[in-house]
Amino acid sequence: MTATHRVRTADKNTVGFMIDGVFYSNHYIRQNIEYIDNLFLKENGILAEGELLELDYKKDVIDREYDRLAAENPFVRDVQEELLAWKSDRMHQVLQLEGTRQVGKTTELLKFAYRNYEFVIYVSLAEDNYGFAEAVRCGATPIEFEKYCVRAGLPSFVNSSSTILIIDEIQRSQMVYNAIRTMHRNVQCDIIVTGSYLGRILQDKGFFLPAGTVSCHTMFPLSFMEFCRIFDAETTLKTIDLYGESDSAAYGRLTKLYELYIQIGGYPEVVRRYIESGDIGECYNVIGKLLGTFKDESRNYFSLPREVEIFDVVYREALQEMCSEKRGTGKNVVETITSLAKANTEQLVNKNEVSAAIVWLKYTGILGTCNLAVNGDMTKIVPDRRMYYADCGLASYLAERYLIDRTALTGLQAETFVYNELHRLFKVPYTRCKVREDEVCFSLYEQYELDFMVADKRDAIYGIEVKAKDGNPKSLKVFIDRRFVNRGIVAKPTDGGHGELFDTIPIYAVGCRFPYTMDQDSLA
């Protein structure tokens, strides 16, 4: 084999060589020098070579890896802005990026790292082939990380902000997670940790949250705005008049994208499959495999196989509860799903089993819960009184699988969409947050049920009623009449319009255009 290029850093230090287009560190070359035709070791151990072209490590290795990732994963995700904001914060802590499987966490972190750092150390504890855990166990010092880099065939460990350390699947090791504070104290490089099941695993005994050291961010499937960005419709979504004054073709285009989105959802691989095939059935194949993988991996965290099989019961009965015309009991979702499971399945289940499954599905990002505002009063909140799937594609796939009533499906899809778009409003940094409280809620008053209530930063309360088609928003009118809400909004597939009691907006704008004015910075 023949080395073609010497690779140097910005300060002209040689860190390795390119052979057949692949970078190899100095240490790796030394260990395998007999296989390289045009490199040899001097008596003092220094690598020597003939005339070689020179490459810049950042430009020709790191940047090239970014170009490869960006070509394979071209979607532009909002999380990149969050990561840049974290990096630019001079006092930033270790970043913990959470989110369910397959939302693109690893891909986006690597794109961010290769675009913004000179040295990238990526470690997956799912397959710790070079002993990163051992480096942490031995003190997590720069010397131990230097040893790790040698073992992993990376350039020397540069202990500065030009280096980023990404630890993936960190839930696999209590020891490594519990050493976050030590790592942050001992080294000067930036650190990001991530994993698919962190939200639930960190509730377990043995994991200790390093308060004051970690800042958390949650990544979701593609939002509708990100989805529109893929199809060159983001600007239209951001600027379209919410009350019917824009060109009809613009509303029509966004409505078609909404109709597609509520069927396939926002998992990146699912969207890629649709772009490639145009076949929703192919998208459902991907979702089915995703759920199968999730179920298989979940077995690692439950002691009994039966506990994982309860997932199927919860999936089905959660859909039935969402499609129910009369949900207005305000009961805890565990009680509701348990009652439905006992009534509708032959499988014997108990409340504890259902509760364990729901908690797991919630913390791992498959399900989301909605709070209850008692009698229209947002100062009286009861948590976890309604359940939604955390992705429209998941809900639509499972509805197909479990033969949910077609007449109820469009309503299910519309409410799932609105819940997830509103839910995201609560999961951004405080400085950009436009809402109060910690979660979206619904409300019950006598026999009337309002789909959603949200308070903005000025304490104005929005009552939102979701309609999959035309219909009389009776509950919204009651809540307006009783002055439980300051502004009434009907969200449905429409061009929008103003009314005497309430306004109607296109359903696809319900999250990204809150608080429903053209001035998106009005509450900043």
KOLVOPA-977080 format. One line per 8 residues: number of its first residue (from 1); their letters; for each residue z, y, x of C-alpha. Coordinates in Angstrom, 2 decimals. Layout:
<pts>
NUM	a	Z:Y:X | ... $
</pts>
This chain:
<pts>
1	mtathrvr	0.00:0.00:0.00 | -0.77:3.51:1.18 | 1.22:6.70:0.73 | -1.02:9.55:-0.37 | 1.36:12.51:-0.59 | 4.61:13.73:0.88 | 6.83:15.19:-1.86 | 8.98:18.20:-1.05 $
9	tadkntvg	11.45:20.38:-2.94 | 11.24:24.17:-3.12 | 13.34:24.42:0.07 | 10.80:22.17:1.89 | 13.04:19.10:2.12 | 11.09:15.86:1.89 | 12.54:13.79:-0.95 | 9.96:11.02:-1.15 $
17	fmidgvfy	6.32:9.97:-1.26 | 3.63:9.25:-3.82 | 2.09:5.77:-3.72 | -0.57:4.89:-6.30 | 0.50:7.89:-8.34 | 4.17:6.81:-8.46 | 7.04:8.69:-6.83 | 9.34:6.74:-4.49 $
25	snhyirqn	12.46:8.23:-2.88 | 13.04:8.27:0.88 | 15.72:5.62:0.57 | 13.42:3.29:-1.38 | 10.67:3.77:1.18 | 13.05:2.94:4.02 | 14.11:-0.27:2.28 | 10.47:-1.32:1.83 $
33	ieyidnlf	8.79:0.26:4.86 | 6.98:-2.96:5.85 | 4.85:-2.75:2.70 | 3.59:0.80:3.35 | 0.56:0.93:5.64 | 0.77:4.52:6.84 | 4.54:5.11:7.05 | 6.96:3.97:9.74 $
41	lkengila	10.53:4.52:10.86 | 11.35:6.19:14.14 | 14.18:4.89:16.26 | 16.48:7.56:14.84 | 15.71:6.35:11.28 | 13.47:9.28:10.37 | 10.39:8.48:8.32 | 7.14:9.42:10.01 $
49	egelleld	3.59:9.50:8.74 | 0.12:10.58:9.55 | -1.59:13.48:7.88 | -0.62:13.49:4.20 | -1.20:15.97:1.43 | 1.92:17.70:0.20 | 3.22:17.89:-3.32 | 5.98:19.97:-4.85 $
57	ykkdvidr	8.64:17.78:-6.48 | 9.22:20.10:-9.44 | 5.57:20.88:-10.06 | 3.96:17.54:-9.32 | 6.65:15.03:-10.31 | 8.99:16.68:-12.81 | 6.38:18.85:-14.55 | 3.91:15.99:-14.62 $
65	eydrlaae	6.48:13.84:-16.40 | 6.95:16.62:-18.96 | 3.20:16.77:-19.52 | 3.14:13.01:-20.13 | 6.00:13.18:-22.62 | 4.52:16.18:-24.42 | 1.15:14.43:-24.73 | 2.76:11.29:-26.14 $
73	npfvrdvq	5.17:13.24:-28.37 | 3.42:16.50:-29.31 | 5.66:17.52:-32.22 | 7.43:20.82:-31.53 | 11.05:20.39:-32.62 | 13.59:23.10:-33.45 | 16.18:21.35:-31.29 | 14.44:22.77:-28.22 $
81	eellawks	15.63:26.26:-29.19 | 19.19:24.94:-29.57 | 19.02:23.30:-26.15 | 17.73:26.48:-24.52 | 20.50:28.50:-26.16 | 23.03:26.02:-24.77 | 21.53:26.25:-21.28 | 21.52:30.05:-21.29 $
89	drmhqvlq	25.20:30.23:-22.27 | 26.92:30.91:-18.95 | 30.11:29.24:-20.19 | 28.38:26.25:-21.71 | 30.17:22.95:-21.92 | 28.94:19.38:-21.92 | 26.53:19.06:-24.83 | 26.94:16.09:-27.16 $
97	legtrqvg	23.78:15.48:-29.18 | 24.35:13.29:-32.21 | 21.96:11.86:-34.78 | 20.78:8.61:-36.29 | 18.37:6.26:-34.55 | 14.73:7.24:-34.13 | 15.08:10.96:-34.89 | 13.78:11.71:-31.39 $
105	kttellkf	16.96:12.54:-29.47 | 16.01:10.91:-26.17 | 12.43:12.18:-26.26 | 13.45:15.76:-26.96 | 16.20:15.71:-24.34 | 13.79:14.47:-21.69 | 11.16:17.03:-22.67 | 13.83:19.73:-22.38 $
113	ayrnyefv	15.07:18.40:-19.04 | 11.65:18.05:-17.42 | 10.60:21.49:-18.62 | 13.75:23.38:-17.51 | 15.30:21.64:-14.46 | 14.26:20.81:-10.93 | 16.17:17.53:-10.76 | 16.59:15.15:-13.71 $
121	iyvslaed	19.01:12.22:-13.73 | 18.55:10.12:-16.86 | 20.96:7.24:-17.44 | 20.90:4.80:-20.35 | 24.10:2.81:-20.66 | 22.18:0.31:-22.77 | 20.80:-1.00:-19.48 | 22.83:0.41:-16.61 $
129	nygfaeav	20.83:-1.32:-13.88 | 22.01:0.87:-11.00 | 25.74:1.08:-11.65 | 26.26:4.51:-13.14 | 29.44:3.30:-14.79 | 30.67:2.25:-11.36 | 30.02:5.77:-10.04 | 32.15:7.16:-12.85 $
137	rcgatpie	34.88:4.57:-12.35 | 35.06:5.51:-8.68 | 35.80:9.14:-9.45 | 32.61:10.76:-10.78 | 32.37:12.89:-7.63 | 29.20:14.30:-6.05 | 29.37:11.57:-3.39 | 29.53:8.81:-6.03 $
145	fekycvra	26.60:10.37:-7.87 | 24.72:10.56:-4.57 | 25.31:6.81:-4.15 | 23.99:6.27:-7.68 | 20.84:8.29:-6.98 | 20.20:6.19:-3.87 | 20.56:2.98:-5.89 | 18.33:4.34:-8.67 $
153	glpsfvns	15.56:5.51:-6.34 | 16.11:9.18:-7.13 | 16.16:12.12:-4.71 | 19.53:13.11:-3.28 | 22.04:14.38:-5.82 | 21.84:18.19:-5.90 | 25.19:19.44:-7.15 | 24.01:22.63:-8.86 $
161	sstiliid	22.72:24.02:-12.14 | 19.19:23.04:-11.06 | 20.17:19.44:-11.89 | 20.72:17.94:-15.33 | 22.48:14.65:-16.00 | 21.60:12.98:-19.33 | 23.77:10.02:-20.35 | 22.14:8.12:-23.22 $
169	eiqrsqmv	23.77:5.44:-25.40 | 27.13:6.66:-24.17 | 28.84:4.88:-27.06 | 28.36:1.68:-25.04 | 31.18:2.66:-22.66 | 34.59:4.01:-23.62 | 35.35:4.51:-19.96 | 32.32:6.74:-19.33 $
177	ynairtmh	32.85:8.72:-22.53 | 36.51:9.28:-21.76 | 35.54:10.54:-18.29 | 33.43:13.45:-19.65 | 36.10:15.99:-18.80 | 36.37:14.58:-15.27 | 32.62:14.75:-14.73 | 32.48:18.30:-16.08 $
185	rnvqcdii	35.27:19.32:-13.71 | 33.94:17.53:-10.62 | 30.25:18.46:-10.59 | 28.28:21.65:-11.10 | 25.19:20.14:-12.72 | 24.54:20.43:-16.45 | 25.52:17.39:-18.53 | 24.28:16.13:-21.90 $
193	vtgsylgr	25.55:12.99:-23.60 | 23.98:11.31:-26.59 | 23.97:8.12:-28.62 | 22.87:6.79:-31.98 | 26.27:5.89:-33.42 | 28.55:8.54:-31.97 | 29.58:10.02:-35.31 | 31.25:6.75:-36.30 $
201	ilqdkgff	32.13:5.14:-32.97 | 34.18:8.11:-31.84 | 36.51:7.50:-34.77 | 37.55:4.23:-33.13 | 40.71:3.75:-31.15 | 40.04:4.05:-27.44 | 37.55:6.94:-27.57 | 39.15:10.30:-26.81 $
209	lpagtvsc	37.27:13.45:-27.74 | 37.52:15.82:-24.74 | 38.37:18.91:-26.80 | 37.37:22.14:-25.11 | 34.88:20.35:-22.89 | 32.22:19.19:-25.38 | 30.09:21.17:-27.79 | 28.37:19.11:-30.48 $
217	htmfplsf	24.95:19.42:-32.07 | 23.39:17.11:-34.65 | 19.70:16.27:-34.67 | 17.98:15.27:-37.91 | 14.60:13.87:-38.86 | 11.82:16.45:-39.05 | 12.66:19.23:-41.49 | 9.97:20.36:-43.91 $
225	mefcrifd	9.32:23.39:-41.70 | 8.84:21.17:-38.65 | 6.61:18.94:-40.78 | 4.50:21.95:-41.78 | 4.29:22.97:-38.11 | 2.50:19.70:-37.36 | -0.13:20.52:-39.98 | -0.48:24.18:-38.95 $
233	aettlkti	1.21:25.43:-42.10 | 4.50:26.78:-40.71 | 3.45:30.43:-40.87 | 2.34:29.97:-44.47 | 5.72:28.48:-45.37 | 7.57:31.33:-43.66 | 5.57:34.13:-45.22 | 4.45:32.94:-48.65 $
241	dlygesds	5.76:35.04:-51.53 | 8.47:33.05:-53.30 | 7.65:34.53:-56.68 | 3.96:33.81:-57.14 | 2.29:36.80:-55.51 | 0.44:34.98:-52.71 | -2.95:33.31:-52.81 | -2.99:30.23:-55.02 $
249	aaygrltk	-4.62:28.14:-52.28 | -1.58:28.68:-50.05 | 0.79:27.35:-52.72 | -1.53:24.41:-53.28 | -1.60:23.49:-49.61 | 2.18:23.59:-49.27 | 2.61:21.60:-52.48 | 0.38:18.83:-51.11 $
257	lyelyiqi	2.42:18.72:-47.90 | 5.63:18.58:-49.95 | 4.26:15.68:-52.02 | 3.46:13.82:-48.80 | 6.79:14.65:-47.19 | 8.92:13.35:-50.08 | 7.09:10.02:-49.76 | 7.18:9.48:-45.99 $
265	ggypevvr	10.05:11.72:-44.84 | 10.61:13.12:-41.39 | 11.20:10.29:-38.92 | 8.80:11.15:-36.07 | 7.39:7.64:-35.67 | 6.73:7.46:-39.42 | 4.87:10.78:-39.36 | 2.86:9.66:-36.33 $
273	ryiesgdi	1.89:6.49:-38.14 | 0.66:8.50:-41.14 | -1.40:10.79:-38.88 | -2.97:7.73:-37.26 | -3.59:5.67:-40.39 | -3.31:7.91:-43.45 | -1.64:4.91:-45.10 | 1.78:5.33:-46.73 $
281	gecynvig	2.20:1.56:-46.76 | 1.99:1.60:-42.96 | 4.68:4.29:-42.94 | 6.92:2.06:-45.06 | 6.41:-0.76:-42.56 | 7.86:1.51:-39.88 | 10.80:2.53:-42.09 | 11.50:-1.11:-42.93 $
289	kllgtfkd	11.60:-2.02:-39.24 | 13.84:0.96:-38.53 | 16.35:-0.16:-41.16 | 16.14:-3.73:-39.88 | 16.91:-2.60:-36.34 | 19.75:-0.43:-37.59 | 21.21:-3.38:-39.48 | 20.93:-5.69:-36.48 $
297	esrnyfsl	22.58:-3.18:-34.16 | 25.33:-2.51:-36.69 | 26.46:-6.14:-36.34 | 27.80:-5.20:-32.90 | 30.38:-2.95:-34.54 | 31.60:-5.17:-37.39 | 33.73:-8.26:-37.00 | 32.22:-10.21:-39.92 $
305	preveifd	28.50:-10.71:-40.75 | 29.27:-10.20:-44.44 | 30.33:-6.60:-43.75 | 26.80:-5.72:-42.66 | 25.21:-7.55:-45.59 | 27.10:-5.17:-47.90 | 24.63:-2.50:-46.68 | 21.98:-3.94:-49.01 $
313	vvyrealq	24.33:-3.64:-51.97 | 25.15:-0.04:-51.08 | 21.47:0.88:-50.60 | 20.55:-0.42:-54.05 | 23.50:0.94:-55.97 | 23.35:4.31:-54.25 | 19.80:4.63:-55.59 | 20.93:3.62:-59.06 $
321	emcsekrg	23.67:6.25:-58.95 | 21.22:8.94:-57.81 | 18.82:8.09:-60.61 | 21.48:8.05:-63.30 | 20.99:10.67:-65.99 | 24.74:10.95:-66.59 | 26.50:11.19:-63.26 | 28.97:13.82:-64.30 $
329	tgknvvet	32.24:11.98:-63.76 | 32.97:13.47:-60.36 | 34.40:10.12:-59.22 | 34.64:9.27:-55.55 | 31.37:7.69:-54.37 | 33.21:4.58:-53.17 | 34.57:3.96:-56.65 | 31.18:4.62:-58.24 $
337	itslakan	29.22:2.33:-55.90 | 31.84:-0.44:-56.16 | 31.74:-0.33:-59.96 | 27.93:-0.43:-59.98 | 27.84:-3.28:-57.48 | 30.25:-5.37:-59.53 | 28.29:-4.70:-62.70 | 24.75:-5.11:-61.36 $
345	teqlvnkn	24.88:-7.78:-58.66 | 25.99:-11.38:-58.40 | 27.62:-10.71:-55.04 | 31.38:-10.34:-55.15 | 32.38:-7.13:-53.41 | 35.57:-5.19:-53.12 | 36.37:-1.53:-52.66 | 37.37:-1.87:-49.01 $
353	evsaaivw	34.07:-3.54:-48.10 | 32.03:-0.88:-49.90 | 34.13:1.87:-48.36 | 33.60:0.52:-44.84 | 29.84:0.30:-45.40 | 29.58:3.82:-46.84 | 31.65:5.35:-44.04 | 29.46:3.62:-41.45 $
361	lkytgilg	26.21:4.66:-43.18 | 27.45:8.23:-43.46 | 28.58:8.65:-39.87 | 25.44:6.99:-38.53 | 23.19:9.35:-40.49 | 21.65:7.06:-43.11 | 23.57:8.58:-46.03 | 24.93:12.05:-46.66 $
369	tcnlavng	27.60:13.14:-49.10 | 27.90:16.18:-51.32 | 31.14:17.90:-52.33 | 32.27:18.81:-55.83 | 33.14:22.38:-56.86 | 35.60:21.86:-59.71 | 34.64:23.72:-62.91 | 32.25:26.02:-61.07 $
377	dmtkivpd	34.94:27.22:-58.65 | 33.87:27.04:-55.00 | 37.45:27.63:-53.89 | 38.38:24.26:-55.42 | 36.40:21.69:-53.45 | 36.74:17.91:-53.66 | 34.86:16.17:-50.82 | 32.43:13.26:-50.97 $
385	rrmyyadc	31.72:13.10:-54.68 | 27.98:12.45:-54.53 | 25.67:10.60:-52.19 | 22.12:11.19:-50.95 | 19.86:9.50:-48.45 | 19.51:11.59:-45.30 | 15.72:11.30:-45.34 | 13.19:11.41:-48.18 $
393	glasylae	11.17:8.58:-46.67 | 14.21:6.29:-46.66 | 14.88:7.03:-50.33 | 11.25:6.50:-51.34 | 10.93:3.28:-49.33 | 14.11:1.81:-50.81 | 13.08:2.89:-54.30 | 9.89:0.87:-53.85 $
401	rylidrta	11.83:-2.07:-52.45 | 14.39:-2.17:-55.26 | 12.07:-1.44:-58.20 | 13.72:1.81:-59.22 | 12.50:3.17:-62.54 | 9.32:5.17:-61.87 | 10.28:7.85:-64.37 | 13.41:8.56:-62.34 $
409	ltglqaet	11.73:8.41:-58.93 | 10.30:11.94:-58.87 | 13.69:13.37:-59.75 | 15.33:11.28:-57.04 | 12.81:12.49:-54.46 | 13.17:16.14:-55.48 | 16.98:16.12:-55.33 | 16.97:14.22:-52.04 $
417	fvynelhr	14.62:16.81:-50.57 | 16.73:19.76:-51.75 | 20.00:18.19:-50.59 | 18.71:17.59:-47.07 | 17.11:21.01:-46.73 | 20.34:22.70:-47.87 | 22.51:20.36:-45.79 | 20.80:21.58:-42.61 $
425	lfkvpytr	21.93:25.14:-43.34 | 25.51:24.07:-42.59 | 24.69:22.36:-39.28 | 23.65:25.30:-37.12 | 25.74:27.42:-34.71 | 27.99:29.96:-36.38 | 26.02:32.93:-35.08 | 22.93:31.74:-36.97 $
433	ckvredev	24.65:30.26:-40.00 | 23.69:31.85:-43.35 | 26.18:29.95:-45.52 | 29.92:29.62:-46.09 | 32.02:26.44:-46.41 | 31.22:23.26:-44.49 | 28.88:21.45:-46.88 | 26.64:21.91:-49.90 $
441	cfslyeqy	28.27:21.07:-53.22 | 27.41:20.36:-56.85 | 29.57:21.28:-59.84 | 30.72:20.05:-63.24 | 31.88:22.18:-66.13 | 32.61:20.45:-69.44 | 29.43:18.42:-70.13 | 27.27:20.56:-67.85 $
449	eldfmvad	26.29:19.53:-64.35 | 24.75:21.93:-61.83 | 22.78:20.27:-59.06 | 23.86:22.48:-56.14 | 25.98:25.52:-55.31 | 25.79:27.44:-52.02 | 27.60:30.61:-50.92 | 25.96:32.99:-48.45 $
457	krdaiygi	27.73:34.91:-45.68 | 28.39:37.79:-48.09 | 30.12:35.41:-50.52 | 27.33:35.61:-53.08 | 27.18:32.24:-54.86 | 23.81:30.67:-55.61 | 23.48:28.12:-58.38 | 20.44:25.89:-57.80 $
465	evkakdgn	18.96:23.58:-60.41 | 16.28:21.15:-59.28 | 13.37:20.27:-61.52 | 10.71:17.73:-60.61 | 8.65:19.10:-63.52 | 9.03:21.63:-66.30 | 12.31:21.61:-68.18 | 15.04:23.79:-69.60 $
473	pkslkvfi	17.74:24.55:-66.96 | 20.59:24.35:-69.48 | 23.37:23.84:-66.96 | 22.23:26.73:-64.79 | 22.23:29.04:-67.82 | 25.81:28.03:-68.66 | 26.98:28.65:-65.09 | 25.29:32.05:-65.11 $
481	drrfvnrg	26.79:32.90:-68.51 | 30.29:31.92:-67.31 | 29.71:33.97:-64.14 | 30.36:30.99:-61.89 | 27.28:31.98:-59.87 | 25.95:35.36:-58.80 | 22.34:34.28:-58.70 | 20.52:31.47:-60.46 $
489	ivakptdg	17.63:29.63:-58.84 | 15.38:26.93:-60.27 | 13.65:24.98:-57.49 | 10.59:23.03:-58.60 | 6.92:22.40:-57.70 | 5.68:25.83:-58.73 | 4.32:29.10:-57.37 | 7.61:30.78:-58.36 $
497	ghgelfdt	8.46:33.76:-60.51 | 11.18:36.17:-61.65 | 13.07:35.79:-64.93 | 15.72:37.70:-66.82 | 18.53:35.22:-66.08 | 17.25:33.31:-63.05 | 14.42:33.15:-60.55 | 12.12:30.20:-59.94 $
505	ipiyavgc	11.00:29.37:-56.40 | 8.74:26.69:-54.88 | 10.93:23.69:-54.17 | 9.62:23.34:-50.64 | 11.14:26.75:-49.71 | 14.67:25.97:-50.90 | 16.17:25.45:-47.45 | 14.06:27.30:-44.91 $
513	rfpytmdq	13.81:30.51:-46.98 | 17.45:30.83:-48.04 | 18.66:33.39:-49.24 | 15.22:33.76:-50.88 | 14.17:37.17:-49.63 | 11.35:38.16:-47.32 | 13.93:39.53:-44.87 | 15.03:36.35:-43.14 $
521	dsla	17.46:38.28:-40.92 | 19.21:40.04:-43.80 | 22.39:38.00:-43.35 | 22.38:37.76:-39.59 $
</pts>
